[in-house]
Amino acid sequence: MSNPIEIRPIENLSAAVRVPGSKSYTQRALVIASLAEGKSLLRNPLRSEDTDYLMEALRLLGAEIASVGEDLLVTGTGGKIRNPGKEMYLGNNGTATRFLLSVVSLGSGDYRITGSPRLGERPVSPLLNALRDLGGSSTCVAKEGYLPLVIHACGIRGGRVTFAQVESSQYISSLLICAPLAREDVEISIKGSLASRPYVALTVEAMQHFGASVEMEGENRFSVKSGQRYRATEYSIEGDASSASYFFLAAALCRGTVRVLNLNSATLQGDGGLLRILEKLGCSVSSGGSWVEVTGKELIGGDLVFDMGEMPDMVPTLAVLSAVRQGRTVIRNAAHLRIKESDRLQATARELARTGILAEEREDGLVITGGRPRGAEIETYDDHRIAMSFAMLGLAVPGMRIRGGSCVRKSFPGFWDEMEKLDGKDP
């Protein structure tokens, strides 16, 4: 998609769409199944650029992963990690990078991990420090705390780790997933805040499904007994709440109705919290066993503040909606967005400005003064969430064009095809 994608406004929006399997659940299931003993069947997994990078790395480490129709059959390593003797390239997949830093630590010898230039700008030092506390060793090739790097693996000893401040819940999830295979018990303590906390609960749930247990003392201490083993199993992956958010945004922007199929209304995915925000802003939300529907209505005006610490990836989505809401919207507790696929706070503010909307950057968020956006050509910064959020704005604002729209392949390759179904045709 080298040419900008022009978005056509929609009137009388009423549609049903499908979203792919959850990226968060898919990546956790792939890693855990690859560490398990035996063959696991993953149903409804996400197939995207990110998951393809992860699968290729897991194959290099000894797992066998094969497509079975729309599902994936994973033959695990039983925790015996192979050393491929070659570099593992992960594109711009930050989640896979953090998970694999712990996974390869279970092996033996040197493992070199690298990725795209942007991935090399995303810090991993808190996780590297934690792995050192558990007996590990690593060398950063160019800059301390960043990729490319080499893990000098000799298994994970175990022990205690304390995080003073956690900018990414993926550090915690990475250690938890590999802790059952450590030589000694692992205890993780958190002092201070934890970004995207719901995704740690999601990790614990996935681990338990494969037969490993995690003991929790309050919200900030996790204990994992050594000597546990993951057991192969069949695992169904629910629809992606992050992908669904863009279609809920469409309903809110157009004051129409969109039903998203294959979505669990009681999901542990943190981004499902966007539904509560939409209700607060005046939309109506209904759900069944495997679908969620949003109907947009006149948005509540006035000055509002939203803490997005548990769902920072929803900031571009909320920001675009705030552009059409009368009043001032303060989005806070999202500083971690500066080290995502792009600096999402800066990117969102810049692109809202292109549409004539006043958006002020703060260190940890945005302040947006709503109004009447105008059409513009949007730069995506090779960031899928910027592309999908601003694409939906074009359904309500004529003249919106999206540059570099192919970046959606990172998490939702079928996004543009699914977006076309908003004309009311059945999915």
C-alpha positions in Angstrom: 0.0 0.0 0.0 2.4 2.6 -1.1 -0.2 5.2 -2.0 -2.2 6.9 0.8 -5.5 5.1 1.6 -8.5 7.4 1.3 -11.2 6.8 3.8 -14.9 7.3 2.7 -17.3 8.6 5.4 -20.2 6.4 6.3 -23.8 7.4 7.1 -26.2 5.3 9.1 -23.5 2.9 10.3 -24.8 -0.5 11.3 -22.5 -3.5 10.9 -21.0 -6.6 12.3 -17.3 -7.5 12.0 -14.8 -10.1 13.2 -11.5 -9.5 14.8 -8.5 -11.9 14.9 -7.3 -13.8 17.9 -5.8 -11.8 20.7 -2.1 -10.9 20.1 -1.4 -10.9 23.8 -2.9 -14.4 24.4 -1.4 -15.8 21.1 2.2 -14.8 22.0 1.9 -16.1 25.5 0.4 -19.4 24.3 3.1 -19.8 21.7 5.9 -19.4 24.2 4.3 -21.6 26.9 3.4 -24.3 24.4 7.0 -24.2 23.1 8.2 -24.8 26.7 5.7 -27.6 27.3 6.1 -31.4 27.0 4.1 -32.8 24.1 1.8 -31.3 21.4 -0.5 -28.4 22.0 -3.3 -27.2 19.7 -3.8 -23.4 19.7 -7.2 -22.5 18.3 -8.0 -19.1 16.7 -4.4 -17.8 17.0 -3.4 -14.4 15.5 -1.3 -14.7 12.4 0.5 -11.5 11.8 3.9 -10.0 11.3 4.6 -10.0 15.1 3.5 -13.6 15.7 5.4 -14.8 12.6 8.6 -13.3 14.0 8.0 -15.0 17.3 7.2 -18.4 15.7 10.4 -18.3 13.6 12.4 -17.6 16.8 10.7 -20.4 18.7 11.4 -22.9 15.9 15.1 -21.9 16.1 15.0 -22.8 19.8 13.6 -26.3 19.0 9.9 -26.0 19.0 7.9 -27.4 16.0 5.0 -25.2 14.9 2.7 -26.2 12.1 -0.5 -24.9 10.7 -3.6 -27.1 11.0 -6.2 -25.2 9.0 -6.7 -21.9 11.0 -5.1 -23.4 14.1 -1.5 -24.1 15.2 0.0 -27.4 16.4 3.0 -26.7 18.7 5.4 -29.5 19.7 7.1 -28.3 22.7 10.7 -28.6 23.9 9.9 -29.7 27.4 12.0 -26.8 28.5 15.2 -28.0 26.8 16.1 -25.0 24.7 18.2 -25.5 21.6 21.0 -23.1 20.8 20.6 -22.3 17.0 24.1 -20.8 16.7 22.6 -18.0 14.7 21.1 -14.6 15.3 17.4 -14.3 16.1 15.7 -11.3 14.4 12.4 -10.1 15.9 11.5 -7.1 13.7 9.8 -4.5 16.0 8.1 -7.1 18.3 8.7 -5.8 21.8 6.6 -8.4 23.5 8.4 -11.3 21.8 11.8 -9.7 22.6 11.1 -9.5 26.3 9.6 -13.0 26.5 12.5 -14.5 24.6 15.2 -12.8 26.8 14.0 -15.1 29.6 13.3 -18.1 27.4 16.8 -18.3 26.0 18.2 -17.9 29.5 16.9 -21.4 30.1 19.3 -22.7 27.4 23.1 -23.0 27.2 25.6 -20.9 25.4 25.3 -17.5 23.7 22.1 -16.3 22.1 22.2 -13.2 20.0 18.9 -11.3 19.7 18.3 -8.3 17.4 15.6 -6.5 15.5 14.6 -3.4 13.6 16.2 0.0 14.3 13.1 1.0 16.3 13.3 -2.1 18.4 16.9 -1.2 19.2 15.5 2.1 20.8 13.2 0.3 23.1 14.8 -0.4 26.6 15.1 -3.8 28.2 17.6 -3.0 31.0 15.1 -3.7 33.9 14.6 -7.2 32.6 18.3 -7.8 32.0 19.1 -6.6 35.5 16.4 -9.0 36.9 17.8 -11.9 34.9 21.3 -11.1 36.4 19.7 -11.2 39.9 18.5 -14.7 39.0 22.0 -15.9 38.0 22.1 -14.8 34.3 24.6 -12.8 32.2 24.3 -10.7 29.1 26.2 -8.3 26.9 24.7 -5.4 25.0 26.5 -4.9 21.7 26.0 -1.2 21.0 24.3 0.5 24.0 23.8 -0.8 27.5 20.2 -1.8 28.1 19.2 -2.1 24.4 19.3 -4.5 21.5 21.2 -6.0 19.8 22.5 -8.1 22.7 23.8 -11.5 23.6 22.4 -13.6 26.5 25.1 -15.9 28.0 22.8 -18.7 29.1 23.3 -21.4 31.6 19.8 -21.9 32.8 17.9 -19.7 35.3 19.1 -20.2 38.9 16.1 -18.6 40.6 15.9 -16.4 43.6 14.4 -13.0 44.4 13.9 -10.0 42.1 12.6 -6.6 43.1 11.5 -3.9 40.6 11.4 -0.4 41.9 9.3 0.9 39.0 8.0 -1.1 36.2 7.5 0.7 32.8 6.3 -2.5 31.1 4.3 -5.4 32.5 6.0 -7.6 29.9 9.1 -7.7 32.2 7.1 -9.4 34.9 5.3 -11.7 32.4 8.6 -12.8 30.9 10.0 -13.8 34.2 6.8 -15.5 35.3 6.5 -17.7 32.2 10.0 -19.1 32.6 10.1 -19.2 36.4 8.6 -22.8 36.7 11.7 -24.1 34.9 14.2 -22.3 37.1 16.4 -24.4 39.4 15.1 -22.7 42.5 11.9 -20.9 43.4 11.4 -17.4 42.0 10.0 -14.5 43.9 9.1 -11.2 42.2 8.3 -8.0 44.1 7.2 -4.7 42.7 7.7 -1.4 44.6 5.9 1.4 42.9 3.7 1.5 39.9 3.2 -1.2 37.2 2.1 -0.2 33.7 -0.5 -2.4 32.0 -1.2 -4.5 35.1 -4.1 -6.5 33.7 -1.7 -8.2 31.3 0.1 -9.9 34.2 -3.2 -11.5 35.2 -3.6 -12.6 31.6 -0.1 -14.3 31.8 -0.9 -16.1 35.1 -4.2 -17.4 33.5 -2.3 -18.7 30.5 0.3 -20.4 32.7 -2.3 -22.1 34.8 -4.1 -23.5 31.7 -0.8 -25.2 30.8 -0.4 -26.6 34.3 1.9 -24.2 36.1 0.8 -22.2 39.2 1.7 -18.8 40.5 1.1 -17.7 44.1 0.2 -14.1 44.6 0.5 -12.0 47.8 -1.5 -8.9 47.3 -1.0 -7.2 43.9 2.8 -6.7 44.0 4.4 -10.0 45.0 4.5 -13.2 42.9 6.0 -16.6 43.9 6.6 -19.5 41.5 7.8 -22.9 42.8 10.6 -24.6 40.8 10.2 -28.1 39.5 7.0 -27.4 37.7 6.4 -28.5 34.1 4.1 -27.2 31.4 1.7 -29.8 30.0 0.6 -29.8 26.4 -3.1 -28.9 26.0 -5.7 -27.5 23.7 -6.0 -23.8 24.1 -8.7 -21.5 22.5 -7.7 -17.9 22.0 -10.3 -15.3 22.3 -10.7 -12.3 20.0 -8.4 -9.3 20.3 -9.8 -6.5 22.4 -7.3 -4.0 21.1 -8.3 -4.7 17.5 -12.0 -4.5 18.5 -11.5 -1.1 19.9 -11.2 0.6 16.5 -14.6 -0.7 15.5 -16.1 0.5 18.8 -14.5 3.9 18.0 -16.2 3.8 14.6 -19.6 3.4 16.3 -18.9 6.3 18.7 -17.6 8.6 16.0 -20.5 7.9 13.6 -23.2 7.5 16.2 -23.9 4.1 14.7 -23.9 0.5 15.9 -21.1 -2.0 15.4 -21.1 -5.6 16.8 -17.8 -7.3 17.1 -18.0 -11.1 16.9 -15.6 -13.5 18.5 -15.0 -11.3 21.5 -15.3 -12.2 25.2 -17.1 -9.4 27.1 -15.5 -10.6 30.4 -12.0 -10.6 28.9 -8.9 -10.1 31.1 -7.3 -8.1 28.3 -6.7 -4.6 29.7 -7.8 -2.9 26.5 -11.3 -4.2 27.1 -11.5 -1.3 29.6 -12.2 1.0 26.7 -15.8 -0.1 26.9 -16.2 1.5 30.3 -14.8 4.7 28.9 -17.3 4.6 26.0 -20.2 4.1 28.4 -19.0 7.0 30.5 -18.9 9.2 27.4 -22.5 8.3 26.6 -22.3 5.3 24.3 -24.4 2.1 25.1 -22.7 -1.3 25.3 -24.3 -4.7 25.2 -22.9 -8.2 24.9 -23.6 -11.8 24.6 -21.4 -14.9 25.1 -19.2 -14.2 22.1 -19.9 -10.7 21.0 -19.9 -7.1 22.1 -21.9 -4.3 20.5 -21.5 -0.5 20.9 -24.0 2.1 19.8 -22.7 5.6 19.6 -24.8 8.5 20.9 -24.2 12.2 21.5 -20.9 12.4 23.5 -21.0 13.9 26.9 -19.2 17.3 26.9 -17.1 19.1 29.5 -13.6 18.6 30.9 -12.7 15.0 31.7 -9.5 13.2 32.9 -8.7 9.6 32.1 -5.9 7.5 33.7 -4.7 5.1 31.0 -2.1 3.3 33.1 -3.9 -0.1 32.6 -4.6 0.3 28.9 -2.0 2.6 27.4 -2.4 1.2 23.9 -5.9 2.7 23.9 -4.6 6.3 24.1 -4.6 6.9 20.3 -8.2 5.5 20.2 -9.4 7.7 23.0 -7.5 10.7 21.6 -9.2 10.5 18.2 -12.6 10.3 19.9 -11.7 13.2 22.1 -11.0 15.3 19.0 -14.8 15.3 18.2 -16.0 15.7 21.8 -16.9 19.1 23.1 -14.6 19.9 26.0 -11.1 19.3 27.2 -9.8 15.8 27.6 -6.7 15.1 29.8 -5.1 11.7 29.2 -2.5 10.8 31.9 -0.3 7.9 33.2 0.8 6.8 29.7 4.5 7.8 29.6 5.3 4.2 28.5 3.9 5.1 25.0 7.0 7.0 24.2 8.9 3.6 23.8 6.3 1.8 21.7 6.4 1.2 17.9 6.6 5.0 17.7 6.6 7.8 20.3 2.8 7.5 20.4 2.2 10.6 22.5 4.1 12.7 20.1 2.7 11.0 17.0 -0.9 11.3 18.1 -0.5 15.0 19.0 1.2 15.8 15.7 -1.5 14.0 13.6 -4.4 15.6 15.5 -2.8 18.9 14.8 -2.9 18.1 11.1 -6.7 17.9 11.4 -6.9 21.2 13.1 -7.3 19.9 16.7 -5.3 21.4 19.6 -3.4 18.6 21.3 -0.8 19.4 23.9 1.9 16.8 24.8 2.7 16.2 28.4 5.4 14.0 29.8 2.9 11.2 30.5 0.0 12.0 28.3 -2.0 14.5 26.2 -4.4 17.4 26.6 -6.9 17.6 23.8 -9.4 20.3 23.1 -12.2 18.9 21.1 -13.8 20.6 18.1 -14.4 19.9 14.4 -11.5 18.0 12.8 -10.9 18.5 9.1 -9.6 16.1 6.6 -5.8 15.6 6.4 -3.2 13.2 5.2 -2.0 11.2 8.2 1.5 10.0 8.8 1.5 6.6 10.6 5.2 6.4 11.7 5.0 2.7 10.8 2.8 2.3 13.9 -0.3 0.1 13.5 -2.3 1.8 16.3 -1.8 5.2 14.8 -3.0 3.9 11.4 -6.1 2.2 12.7 -7.2 5.0 15.0 -7.0 7.7 12.4 -8.6 5.5 9.8 -11.7 5.4 11.8 -11.8 9.2 12.1 -12.2 9.2 8.3 -15.6 7.5 8.7 -16.9 10.7 10.3 -14.6 13.4 8.7 -14.4 13.7 4.9 -11.0 13.9 3.3 -8.9 11.7 5.6 -6.0 9.8 4.0 -3.7 7.3 5.7 -0.1 7.0 4.6 1.8 3.7 5.1 -1.4 1.8 5.9 0.4 -1.6 5.4 1.8 -1.2 8.9 -1.4 -2.8 10.2 0.2 -6.2 9.3 2.0 -6.1 12.6 -1.2 -7.0 14.6 -4.2 -7.1 12.2 -3.3 -8.0 8.6 -7.0 -8.1 7.6 -7.9 -4.7 9.1 -8.6 -2.9 5.8 -10.8 -5.7 4.5 -12.7 -5.9 7.8 -13.1 -2.1 7.7 -14.8 -2.3 4.4 -17.6 -4.4 6.1 -18.7 -1.4 8.0 -21.0 -0.6 5.0 -23.4 -3.1 6.6 -22.6 -6.4 4.9 -22.3 -9.5 7.0 -18.8 -10.6 8.0 
